[in-house]
Amino acid sequence: MKQSLYRKQTPLSRIGTSANYAILGVLSLIALYPFWYEVVSSFSSSRAITAGEVTWLPVEFNTEAYKRLFQDGQLFVAMWNTVLVTIVGTVLNMTLTLLAAYPLSRRRLMGRNGLLIFITFTMLFVSGVIPNFILVKSLGLMDTYWALWLPSLISTYNMFVMKTFMEGLPEEVEESASIDGAGDWRILVQIILPLCKPIIAAISLFYAVGWWNSYFNVLLYVTKTTKQTLTLKLYQMILQVDQNLLDHASGSEGVAEMTLTPEGIKAAAIVIAVTPILIVYPFLQKHFVKGVLIGSVKG
């Protein structure tokens, strides 16, 4: 059996394998270069960025962009707010996704087909921004994180992926636990959830990335500076640099403001926003790939 799996490669197959690795390497560099360019730009001088001298390595290395973003301490508050919104939002999302997907994956659920049609309807038709804003305001949720969490408690698409994964689990496991006297809650917590670790990790990452990058809802519902999240705070800082540049051009600001350009601030902002997700992703990559593949296609 092992011999059939690991057959000796011919010279032609070695050439083909090498060509595949070379093509994949080139495509990987093409995909990674835009982010790498932002990294080196964030550590380069404004003059070098404006002159187009930045390519693979920082030019006239400096950290002025990062100093500018962190100088007043507001970015640390925004990062903490983002962590809070992401953790609580992801936990709420996963709790409701699991509680919805498990019963819908069981054929013995009464009215299952009708519920699935009703839930699918929500994927095709949405209320829109203005009705959502009026609803949130009428509920008194403005300037609270519940204005972000409640309207986005569950993603229909992610719930269907979770449901498809659960439908592929062996029914005999649940039946044997039921014969031994286990109820639905015990089966879900002690049997189903341990078997769903790959899809839980994948969907949790989907939800977490969405919360981490959330911007528009924060802009609509959160006006207090102390409650703003990272993406909105970075956007405001970039706008401030743009305004300072315009003020300098009109002669109302000092020369010191020209040491920074919007391009350098934007590059540093991108690095700050993306780095936490890049740190977390490798720990979930194995479960992420497995969960998506199994959850997307039944069986």
N, C-alpha and C positions, 0 to 999 in steps of 0.2 A: 504493500500500500504506500509506504513512504517513497519507494522508488518511483512509483507512478506520479506522485505529487511533486517530487523534486528531480525531474529529468535533467540530464546534462544538456546545457545550452549549446547550440551550434554557433559558429561564428556569425551567421546572419542574424540569429536571435539576439546575440550580444550587441550587435550594431543597432538593432531595433530598440533594445532596452536602453542603451546609451543615448540614442536619439530622443527617446521618450523623456529621460531624465533631463536632457539638455533643454528640450522644449518647455517642460514643466518649470525648470529653473528660470528660464527667460520670462515666462508668464508670471512667475512669482515675483520677480524683480519689478516687472511692469506694474503689478498690483500693489506692491509695497512702497514703490518709489514716491507716490504722492504724499504719503504720511511721513516718510523719511525726509522729504523736502521741507515739510512743515516743521519737523524737529530741528533740522539744521538752520532753517530760517529763524526760528525762535531764539537761537543762540548767535545770530549774526547781527551786524550793525545795520541800522536803517539805510545807510548810504549804500552798502553792498546789496541789500535787497532791492532798493530802488534802481540801482545800476544793472541788476540782473547778473551779478557775479556769483550768486549762491547756486551750487549744483549738488555736490555730494558731501562736502564738509563745510562747517561753519566758517564764515569769512569775518575777520576782525571780531573774534569771540567776545561775547559779553552776555550778561544776564539782565540787562536793563528792562526788557519786556516783563520778565517774571517779577522783578522788584516792583515795577509799576502796578502789576496786578495784585500783589500781596501787601503793598505798603501800608494800607489803612486797616488791614485785618478783616475787612468785610467779606473777602473771598473765603476765609476760613468758616465764617458763619454760614455762608451760602453752601459750602461743601457739607457742613454738618446737616443743614436743612435737606439737602439732596439725599444724603445717606438715610435720614429719617424717612423721607417720602418714599425712597426706593425699598427699604426693608419692610416698612408697614404695608405699603402698597402691594409688594410681591406676596407677602404672607396672606393678605386678604384675597388677592387674586387666586392664589393656589388653593386656598381653603374652599372658595366658592366653585372653582373649576373642578376640583375633586368631588365635591358634594353634588355637582350637577352631572358630571360625566359618569360616575359609578352607577346611579340608578338608571340612567338612559342607556347604559351599555347592557343592562339586563333585560332580556326579552319578556320576562314575567311582569314587568312594570305595566300597570293598567294605563291605557291612554298614551302609550309610548310614541306611537306614530304621530298622533295629533300634536304632542309636545314638540317632537322633532320638527314638524312643519312650522309650528309657531316660532320656534327658536331660529330656524333657517330664515324666516321672514325678516328677522331683525338684522340679518346680514345684508339684505337687499335694500332696505329702506331705513334711513336714519332721520332723526328729527331736525338736525342742523344746529348751527352755532347759536342763533338768536333764541330759539325756544329753550335750549339748554341753559343759556345765560339767565333768562327770565326765571326758570325753575330754580336754579341755584340761588339767585338773589331772593326769591320769595321764601325759600327755606331758611334764609338767614345764615347761609354758609360762606358768604364772602369773607375773604381774609382768613380762612381756615383751610387746613389741608383736607378736610372732608369734602370740600368743593372739588378737589382733585380725585380723591379716592372713590367716592360714592358713584359718580357717573361712569367710572371705568372699573367697576368691581370685577367684571368678567369679560373675557374675549370669546366670542362665539367660535371663532376659528380654532383657537387653542383648546377650547372645550371639546370640539369635535375630534381634534387630534388625540386628546386624552381618551375620549370615548372609544375611538378606533383601536387604540393600544389595549384598553381593558377588554374589548371584545375578543382580542387575540389570545387572552390568557386561558389556560386550560379550565374548562368548567368543572372537571372532576375535583379540583382542589377546593373550590367553593362548596361543591356538593358534599364532600367528605366532612368539611368543617360544619356544614349545616346539620348533617346527621349526628355529629357529636354534640349538638346543642348550641352552637355559636349563632348569635344573631347577626343582623346586617352590619351593625356598627363594629362589632368585634371582627367580623370577616374583613371589613374595609380597612380597619386600623392594623390588624395583626397579620393579615394575609395579602390583601390586594396592594396596600401601599409598599411593602417591601419588594414586591414584584415589579412595581412601577417606578423604581428609582431612576432608570435611564430617562423615561419620559418626563418625570418630575423635574429632573435636572435641566433638561432641554427647555421645557416650557417656563421654568423659573428664570432661566437666562433670558428668554424672550421678554418676559414681563419686566425683569430688572433693567434690561437695556432700555426698554421703553420708558420706564419711570426715570431713569438716570438722564435721559435725553429730553424729557418732557419740557416743553417751552411754552407752547401756545396757551394751554389751559392755565399755566401759572401767570402768564401775562394778563389773561382775562380776569382771573378770580383772586389773585393775591397782589395787593398794592403795598402792603407794609414792607419796608426795606429789610426788617429783621427776619422776615419769613420767606424771602425770595430764594430761589434755588440757583444752582451753579450756572446753568445755561443762560438764564435771564440776566444774572449778574454779569457774566462775561459779555453778553450782548450790550448791556448798558455801559460797560467800561470801554468797549470798542467805539460806541457812539461818542463817548466823552473824548476819546483821542481824536476822532474825526472833527468834533467841534473845536477842540484846541488847535487843530491844524488850520481850520478856517479862521479862527480868531488871530492866529499868527499871521496868516496871509493878509488879513485886514489891518495888521499892525497893533492889535490890542493885547497881544501876548508876547512874552519874552522869547528869546532864542532857545531857551532851555527846552521848551515844548517840542522843538523840531528834532530833538534827539531820538524821538520815537515816532514811528509811522503806523498807520492802521494795519499794514501788512505784518509787521513784527508782532503787534499785540494779538492779531488774529491767529498767527501761527502758535504763539504761546498759549492762547486760549484753547485751541484745538488739542494741543498736547495735554493740557491739564484735564480737559473733558474726557479724552479717550483713554488715557493711561490707566485709570482704575479698572475699566472694563477689560483692558488687555492683560492686567494682572490676574483678574479672576478667571478669565476664559480658559487658560490652559488646564486648570484644575477640574473643569467641567467638560472638557472637549470630548473625552471618551464617552461619557454618558450622553452628551449632546448629539453626537453623530448617530449613536445607536438608537436613541430615543426618537429622533426625527425620522430615521429610515423605517423603524418598526411602526411608529405612530401614524405615518402618512399612508401606508399601504397595509390593509388588513391581511393578517396571516403571516 
